[in-house]
Amino acid sequence: MKKSRFAYSQVVTISQEGEVGVPVAELTPKHGIGCATYFKWRSKYGGVSVNELKRMKKLDVENAKLKPLYAELALENAD
């Protein structure tokens, strides 16, 4: 998975600025992101704190490691 240019705290701060009322047209060039990126972040991380976001990312990494293991075991047990 590609590493983001932005830290978790930056993503949360940018999405919170948009929630406060800063227009998207001003917000996106200020932080060097596209409108699509902002709206993706807002839908995914809206209302999330930095600690919760770090926990979610850690769980995503753990799930990515467990999926292949589960698939392998499921194939072995299917026989």
C-alpha positions as CSV (number, residue, x, y, z in Angstrom):
1,M,0.0,0.0,0.0
2,K,1.3,3.5,-0.9
3,K,2.3,5.7,2.0
4,S,0.4,8.9,2.2
5,R,2.1,12.3,2.0
6,F,-0.1,13.5,4.9
7,A,0.1,12.4,8.5
8,Y,-3.1,11.3,10.3
9,S,-3.3,14.5,12.2
10,Q,-3.1,16.5,9.0
11,V,-5.9,14.5,7.4
12,V,-8.1,15.1,10.5
13,T,-7.2,18.8,10.6
14,I,-8.1,19.3,6.9
15,S,-11.4,17.5,7.2
16,Q,-12.3,19.5,10.4
17,E,-11.5,22.8,8.6
18,G,-14.0,21.8,6.0
19,E,-16.6,20.9,8.6
20,V,-16.2,24.3,10.3
21,G,-17.2,26.1,7.1
22,V,-14.1,26.9,5.1
23,P,-15.0,26.6,1.4
24,V,-13.6,23.6,-0.5
25,A,-12.3,25.9,-3.2
26,E,-10.1,27.7,-0.7
27,L,-9.2,24.6,1.4
28,T,-7.9,22.3,-1.4
29,P,-5.2,24.5,-2.9
30,K,-4.1,25.7,0.5
31,H,-3.2,22.1,1.5
32,G,-2.2,20.9,-2.0
33,I,-4.9,18.3,-2.4
34,G,-7.6,17.8,-5.0
35,C,-11.3,18.2,-4.4
36,A,-11.8,14.5,-4.9
37,T,-9.2,13.7,-2.2
38,Y,-10.9,16.1,0.2
39,F,-14.4,14.6,-0.3
40,K,-12.9,11.0,-0.1
41,W,-11.3,11.9,3.2
42,R,-14.4,13.6,4.5
43,S,-16.6,10.6,3.8
44,K,-14.1,8.2,5.2
45,Y,-12.7,10.1,8.2
46,G,-15.4,12.7,9.0
47,G,-15.9,13.1,12.7
48,V,-12.9,10.9,13.6
49,S,-10.2,11.9,16.1
50,V,-6.5,11.3,15.4
51,N,-6.3,8.4,17.9
52,E,-9.3,6.7,16.3
53,L,-7.8,7.1,12.9
54,K,-4.4,5.6,13.9
55,R,-6.3,2.7,15.4
56,M,-8.3,2.2,12.2
57,K,-5.2,2.2,10.1
58,K,-3.5,-0.3,12.4
59,L,-6.5,-2.6,12.1
60,D,-6.5,-2.3,8.3
61,V,-2.9,-3.5,8.2
62,E,-3.6,-6.4,10.5
63,N,-6.6,-7.4,8.4
64,A,-4.5,-7.3,5.3
65,K,-2.1,-9.8,6.9
66,L,-4.9,-12.1,8.1
67,K,-6.9,-12.3,4.9
68,P,-4.3,-14.5,3.0
69,L,-3.9,-16.8,6.0
70,Y,-7.7,-17.2,6.2
71,A,-8.0,-17.9,2.5
72,E,-5.3,-20.6,2.7
73,L,-6.9,-22.3,5.7
74,A,-10.4,-22.2,4.0
75,L,-9.0,-23.9,0.9
76,E,-7.3,-26.6,3.1
77,N,-10.5,-27.3,5.0
78,A,-12.7,-27.3,1.9
79,D,-11.1,-30.6,0.8
